[in-house]
Amino acid sequence: MEPIPNSAAAYRAAHYRKLMVLTTLRSESPSLDEFCRISSVETLAPSLWVTATFLDGSTRRFRPEKIRDATPDEEQLANAALPENVPAPV
């Protein structure tokens, strides 16, 4: 696992617009409620907090250790799972 940047700006720059996935999954492959994109990052001493919007439309807030970059295979899975009338996120 990559080290987590120690500032909100650095974390945002490293992960903004990337497809992310929870580090702990309920099954072998992630579902739409386990894929997300970063909405905001805040520094609340002594750590960072991330707000993410999940592909199922929900929003959650947690520590950055709880998510990671999606692999290319997971990105394909997420795009295939999106309803046809909803364009894949860019």
C-alpha positions as CSV (number, residue, x, y, z in Angstrom):
1,M,0.0,0.0,0.0
2,E,1.2,3.5,-0.9
3,P,2.0,5.9,2.0
4,I,-0.8,8.3,2.6
5,P,0.1,12.0,2.0
6,N,0.1,14.0,5.2
7,S,-1.8,17.0,3.9
8,A,-5.3,17.3,2.5
9,A,-4.0,19.1,-0.6
10,A,-1.5,16.4,-1.3
11,Y,-4.0,13.6,-0.8
12,R,-6.6,15.4,-3.0
13,A,-3.9,15.9,-5.7
14,A,-2.9,12.3,-5.6
15,H,-6.5,10.8,-5.7
16,Y,-8.9,13.4,-7.1
17,R,-11.1,12.0,-10.0
18,K,-9.6,8.5,-9.6
19,L,-11.9,5.5,-9.0
20,M,-11.3,4.3,-5.5
21,V,-12.5,1.1,-3.7
22,L,-12.9,0.2,0.0
23,T,-10.0,-1.7,1.4
24,T,-12.3,-4.2,3.1
25,L,-14.8,-5.8,0.8
26,R,-17.9,-7.9,1.6
27,S,-17.1,-10.3,-1.2
28,E,-14.3,-11.2,-3.6
29,S,-15.3,-8.4,-6.1
30,P,-16.6,-5.0,-5.1
31,S,-20.1,-3.8,-5.6
32,L,-21.3,-0.3,-6.6
33,D,-21.6,0.7,-2.9
34,E,-17.9,-0.1,-2.5
35,F,-16.6,2.0,-5.4
36,C,-16.2,5.8,-4.8
37,R,-14.7,9.0,-5.9
38,I,-13.2,11.6,-3.5
39,S,-15.5,14.6,-2.9
40,S,-13.4,16.4,-0.3
41,V,-10.4,15.9,2.0
42,E,-10.0,17.7,5.4
43,T,-7.2,17.9,7.9
44,L,-8.6,17.4,11.4
45,A,-5.6,17.1,13.7
46,P,-3.9,14.8,13.8
47,S,-5.2,13.1,10.7
48,L,-7.0,13.4,7.4
49,W,-10.7,12.7,6.8
50,V,-12.1,11.9,3.3
51,T,-15.6,12.4,2.1
52,A,-16.4,10.1,-0.8
53,T,-19.4,9.7,-3.2
54,F,-20.0,6.1,-4.0
55,L,-21.3,4.8,-7.3
56,D,-24.6,3.8,-5.7
57,G,-25.2,7.5,-4.9
58,S,-24.4,7.4,-1.2
59,T,-21.8,9.6,0.6
60,R,-19.6,8.6,3.4
61,R,-16.8,10.1,5.5
62,F,-13.9,8.1,6.8
63,R,-10.1,7.9,7.2
64,P,-8.1,7.5,4.0
65,E,-6.8,4.1,5.1
66,K,-10.2,2.7,4.4
67,I,-9.9,3.2,0.6
68,R,-7.4,2.5,-2.2
69,D,-7.1,3.1,-5.9
70,A,-9.2,0.7,-7.9
71,T,-7.3,-1.8,-10.1
72,P,-7.8,-1.8,-13.9
73,D,-9.9,-4.9,-13.5
74,E,-12.1,-3.3,-10.8
75,E,-12.5,-0.2,-13.0
76,Q,-13.9,-2.4,-15.8
77,L,-16.2,-4.1,-13.3
78,A,-17.5,-0.8,-12.0
79,N,-18.1,0.5,-15.6
80,A,-19.9,-2.7,-16.5
81,A,-22.1,-2.6,-13.4
82,L,-23.4,1.0,-14.0
83,P,-26.9,1.2,-15.5
84,E,-26.9,1.9,-19.2
85,N,-28.6,5.2,-18.9
86,V,-25.9,6.5,-16.5
87,P,-22.6,7.4,-18.1
88,A,-19.4,6.1,-16.5
89,P,-17.7,8.7,-14.3
90,V,-14.8,10.5,-15.9
